Amino acid sequence: MAYASPRAELPEQLIERAKQSGAEAAEVFFTQSSARPMFYEANRLKQLESTQAEGIALRLWKNGQPGLAVAYGAVEPQTLVDRAIALSDLNEAEQIELTAQTPNTYPDLGEAVSVEQLMEWGQEAIARIREAYPDCLCTAEWESEAETTRLLNSKGLDSGYTDTTLSCYVTAEWVRGDDFLSVSDGQTQRSTLNPLQVADQIIQRLQWAEDNAAPPRGRVPILFTSKAADMLWNTAQAALNGKRVLEGASPWSDRVGDLVTSSRLTLSQHPNEGPFSCPFDDEGTPTKPITYIQSGELQLFYTDRTVGRTLGSGTTGNGFRPNLGSYPTPGLFNFIIEPGDLSFEDMIASLDDGLIVDQMLGGGAGISGDFSVNVDLGYRVQGGKILGRVKDTMISGNVYTALKHLIELGSDAEWNGSCYTPSVLVNGLSVTSRQ
């Protein structure tokens, strides 16, 4: 694989300098990105940008003691090595966790598009929304980004690839007297985006919000759109984290083989699916398809090398760095919730009395599963029909309880960040309102 950086030889130099300075083992994580974002404000193109960034992280072990040093842009190899060694002197010795593998080149992923194409898509989406709702003010960001990742270590590992993704995020603001409404939606894909689909999803929500409706009260079925369902999956991902198991924080720590959710639910990861696919984790372990929950039954937890060794299960290829200056830790990617059979419209029609939640304000549930959040954008449903938008409404409950009382999964799965999720209909949550 060819790397565009004029300092492409720096990773090899760092490995060699680390050895010469007395390190028993060393690892270099190199990233280089370039992006072309464009911004729309008040329905007009406001700004075009071109950004480039480059960073490198050196992790080494001297006398078994780990040290990590990071640099952005140009750096002298020996300077970075000296920083890492100085930090290693402050740490206790640990078992060295490195992937031993011969050099491996992976195919690049995705294709870039021109600025002109991004501009055309942005104009199409905004024009579509304003055709239906001329009083709306639209803001948007459209971007094409390419990121190169390369990982080397002193055991012979040398893996890398370039990943190109396209993304957009569009917000329509609608002011009617004292009533302010903001509706947002977006996409992240490889090779192409669908601006009209994004626009139509926003228009649909604006149509549902034309009238206001009194919210339900008490415990009623809650229909989370695929965008809002992310709150449920964040808690499920935390509970599946092997590090949380070691800490005793996951309520599923001793539940492998047990039914922990509704039998309708199957959760997995697929390295080769969607815009967030990757061939190896940040420790160099090849990624693989894994099913974490099968028809409600807990199968296993995801781990990096250190956590996997401690648990006795080995790594699942899920060692990722939250940022360049962090050590690898268990992380998920391409988290896939197996869709159901009902369309979103059929799920609405099945509700005698309930609430659709599309956007929320406030934090999520966390590992405990308990939450209480304000509904930023939600709709009252009665007799299988949407009556209008609800205001000053809050939902509360527990995610684990909701997943056990899961009524239905929609057939409308789409990517919400690195999570592929359908809409979700659950019971067991409480609705309160100031009205």
N, C-alpha and C positions, 0 to 999 in steps of 0.2 A: 504494500500500500504506500502511496506517495503522500507525504505530509507537507502542507504548504508553508509551514513556519520556517523562517530563515534560521531558526535555532533548532532545527529538527534533530540535530545530533546531541542536544543537551541531555536528554534522558540517559543515553549510554554513558556520557561523560560523568553524570552524577553517580551512576552505579559504580563505575570504576574508581572515582574519587572516594566514595564511601568505603570501598574495600581497602584502598590504600591508607585510609585514615583509621583503620582498625575495626571497622564494622563487620560483624559476622554475616549479616544479611541486609539487603536494602531493596526498596520498592519505589518506583516512580510512577505517579499518576499525572498524566498530562492532558489538558483540555484546551481546545482552541475553538472559538465560535465567531461567527459573523452573522449579522442580522440586518434586515431592511424593513423596519417598521414604518407605517404611515398612520397618521392620526387625523380623524375627522372630528370637528366640533361645530355645533349648531348647524348641522347638515352640510357643512363645507369642508373640503380638504384643508387642514390647518398646517400640517408639518410632515416632511419626509426626512427620515434619518438613515444613516448607515453606521452601524457600530461593529467594532471588533474587540475581542477580548482573548487573553491567553493567560493560563495559569498552570503552575506545576507544583506538585506536592512530593516531597521526599520523606519517606518513612524508613528508618534504619534501626538496627539493634546493635548496640555495642556492650559487650559483657552481659548480653541478654536484656539490657535496659532499652526500652523503645524511645525514640525521639522523632518528632514530626516538625518539618519546616516547610513553609509555603512562600512562593514568590509569584508575582504577576508581572508579565513582561520580561524585560531583560534582567539577567542576574548572573553573577559569576558563580560557576559550579562550586568552587571551594567554599565560598561564602555561605551557600545554602547548606553544604555538608557540615560546616562548623556550627551553624545554628542548630541543626538537628542533633548533633553530638552533645552540644551544651545542654539541650533540653533532656536528652537521654540520661545525663548525669543526675537529674532530679527525680527520675522515675525508678520504681522497683523493677527487678528482673521479671520477665514473663516468658511463657512458651512462645516461640516464634511461629507465626501462622502465615505461611506463604504457599501459593499454588505452584507446584512444579509442573511445567508443561513446555513443550517445544514451541517455537514461534508459530503463530497462527494468524492468518489474514482472513477477515470476514468481509463479505460484500457490503458496499455502502447501501444505505437505506434512504428512500425518498428522492424527490426531484425538486429543484428550486424552480420558481416561476419569476417572471419579470415584474418590475415595478409597475409597468403599464397594466399587467394583468391584475395585480392586487388593486390598483386604482379602479379598474373597471368593475371588479367585484364589489368594492366598497360603494361605488356610485349606484350599482344595481340594487344592493340591499337597501340603501337609504331611500332611493326613488320608490321602491316597492312599498315601504312603510308609509312614506308621505303621500303616496297615491291613495292609500286607504285612510290615513289620518293626517291631513295636511297641517294640523296644529302641533304635531309632535316635533320636538327637537331631538335630533339623533347625534350621539357621539359614538365613535368606533375606533378600533385599532385593528389593522391588518398587518400580518408579518410573515416573512419567510426567513427561517433561521437554519443555519447549518452548524453542527457541532461535531468536532472531531475528538475522539477519545482514544488515548493510547496508554496501555499499562505494561510496564516492564518490571522484572525483578531479577535478583541475583541467582535465581534457580533456573533461569532460561526462559521464563515466560516473556512473550512479546506479542500482545494482542491489541487490535485496534480497528476502528471503523469510523465512518462519517455518517451522521444522521441528519437528514434535512426534513424539517416539519413546517407546515403552513398552519397558521392560526388566525382566528378573528374573534372579536368580542364586540357586540353591538348593544347599545342602550338607547331606548326610546323614552323620553320624558314627556309626560302629558299633564298639563296644568288646566284644571277646570275650576275657576274661582279659588276657593280655599282647598280644593282637593288636588293633591299632587300624587302622581303615579309614575313609577320608574320600572320599566320592564327590560330585562337583559337576557341575552342568549349568545352562544358562540359555538365555534367548532375548532377542533385541532385534528388535522389529517395529514396524510402524505400525498403529494403530487397534485391534489386539487381540493378546492373548497366549493361549497354549494351556497352562494349568497342568498338565493331566493328561498331556500329551505329555512335559513336563519331568519330571514325577514318574515316568512309566513308563520313561524312559531311565535314571533313577537306580536304579529297582527292578531293571531288567535287569542292570545292572552289579553290584548287590548279590548277585543270584542267581548270577552267574558267579563271585563271590568267596567263596561259602559254603565252598568247599574250597580248600586251598592245593595248589600243584603245583610240581614241580621245573622250573626254567626250562630252555630249550634252551641249547646252547652252540655257539660257532662261528658260521659264517655261515648264517643261516636266513632265509626270507622274513619280513618285518615288515609287519603290517597296522596302519597308522595309522588310528584313527578320525578322523572329520571334525574333531573337537576337537583331536586331537594333530597332525594334518597341518599345522597352522599353522607349525610349525617349518620345514618344507620350503619353504613359500611365502614366509616372511620372507626367506630367503636368495635365492629367485628374484626377489623384489621389489627387493632391494638390487642385484642384478646387472643389473636392467633400468633402474636409475636413471641418467639422463643425467649427473648430477653425478659419480657414481662412474666413468663412462666418461671424463669430462674428467680425473679424478684418476688414471686408469690403474689403478684398483682392481678394476674389474669384469672377470672372466675372459671375459666375452662382448663386450668392447669392440670387437673387430675381427671379430665373427662374424655380422654381419647377413647373412641369406641362407643361413646354415649350419644344419645340424641340431645343436641344442645339448641337446636332451632326447629322450626316447623319442617316437616319432611318434604315440603315443597322446595326447600332451599338447597342449591348446590353452588358452592363457591370455589373458584379455581384460578390459576394463572396460566397464561399461554404466551411464551416468549416471542412467538412469531406473528402474533395478531396485533392489528391496530397501529396507531401512530406512536406508541410508547414501547414498542418491542425493542429488545436488546439481546445480543448473542451471549454476553457474559456479564457477570456482576463486577463490582469494583474491587473484588479480590482476585479476579481472573478465572473464577469458576464458571464453566459453561452453564447457562440457564436451561431450564427444562420445564415441560408441562407438569403441573402439580394440582391435584384436587385436595383442598383443605377440608371442605365439608361436603359430604355426599348424601343427598336426600336427608339433610338435617343431622347426619352423624359425623362427628369430629374425627378426622383422619390423622392429622399431624399438624405441627407448627412450622413456621418458616424461620430459618436460622442463617447466621454467617458462620465462618469457620470456628471462631472462639466459642460462641454460644452452642453450636452444634456439637463440638467436642465435649463441653461441659454436660450437656444433656445426654450425650451418648448416642445421638442420632446422626451426627455428621452434618455438614453444611447442605442446605437445600439450594445453594446458589443464589442466596438473597442477601449478600453482604454489600450494602450500598453506603456511600458517604453522603450525609445530609448537606455537606458543603465541602469545598476543597480542603479546608483546614480541620476536618474532622476525621476520626478513625472510622473504618467501616463498622456498620451496625446493622442488625436485621431490618430489612425494608422490603416493601411489596412493589410490584410493577405489574401492569396488565392484569389487574384484578377483575375477574369476570364473574358476573352473577348470571346464571343461566336463566334466560327469559322464559315467561309462561306462554299461554296460548291466546289470552284475551287482548284485544286492542284497547287503547286508552279510552276510546269512546264506549266500548262495551263495559269497561270497568266503571265508568261514570253511570251508565245506564243501570248497573247492578245495585247502585246505592239508593236506599230509600231515604236516608238522611245522613249526611256526612260532610266532610271538609276536604277540599283539594289544597295541598300546600305546595307552592312553587318556589318561593323565596323566603328565607328566614333571616332574622337579625339576632346577633348574639352568638356566644360560643356553642360548641357542640356538647356531646355527652361525656367524652372522655372514657377512660377505662372502666369507671364505675357503672356507666350506662345511664345514669340519672341525668335528666335534662329538663330545662324549662326555657323555651325560646319564644320570641315574638314572631308572629307571622307577618312578614313584610309584604308578601303577595299570596293571597289565598282566596278560595271561592267556595261559597255555600252550594251544596247539592241537596235537592229534595225531589223525590219521585223520579230519580234518574236524570234530572235536568239541572244545569247550572243556573242558579238564580242571580248571581252577581258576586262582586268582590266583597270580602269581609274586612273590617278595619278594627284596630284596637283589640286584637285577639292573640291569645297565647296558647301554645300546646305544651304539655308536660307529661312526663312518664319515664319509662325505663326502656332502653333499646333492647336489652335481652328479652324483656317481657314482650315487646312488640314483635321481635323475630319469632318468638314461640307462638304468637297469635297472628301470624301472617295469614291473610285471607287469600291473596292472589298476587301473582307477578304478571306484569304486562308483556306484550309481545314487541314493545316499542323500544328495545334496548338501544342505547347510544353511548358514546364516550363522554364521560364527565371527568375531565382530567385523565388520569391513568386508570380510571375505573369504568368498566363497561357495564352499565346498569339499566334495567328497565324501570318503569314506574312500579310502585309497590303499594299494595293496599293492606293496611294492618288494623288491628283492634287493640284495645287495652291502653289507649292514650286518652288524656283528659283535655278538654277545651274549656277555656275561661275567657271572659270578655268584660270590658268596662261598660258595654252597652246594656 
